[in-house]
Structure formats: C-alpha cells, structure tokens
C-alpha cells in the first residue's frame, strides 16, 4: 500500500469521526474554542516536506 493510499484511508476514518464530534457542538462554540481542521492537502504537503528534513535509514 502506498503512502497516499494509507493517508486516504486514514483521512476517511478521521473525517467520519470529525463529523460525529462536530455534530456535538454548535458553530459558535467551535469558534469560541478556536477549533478548525487543517485541510488534508495542506497536511499532506507538510508531511512530505518534513520527510525531506530527515535522513532516511539513520
């Protein structure tokens, strides 16, 4: 399984759980608490960049 496939599977699970949690709070409460999700595309870009900062196999 590729990293992209793994990320997609995990993102589907995370998204489903996030939807359940979001249903428990109104928008005003989420805004007051500063809760927001990082878009998946941005998270993937950050992970890909971070992986270039570390030497593989060390």
Protein Blocks (a to p, Z undefined) as FASTA:
>chain_A
ZZklmmmmmmmmmmmmmmmmmmmpcfklmmmnopacddfklmmmmmmmmmmmpcghZZ
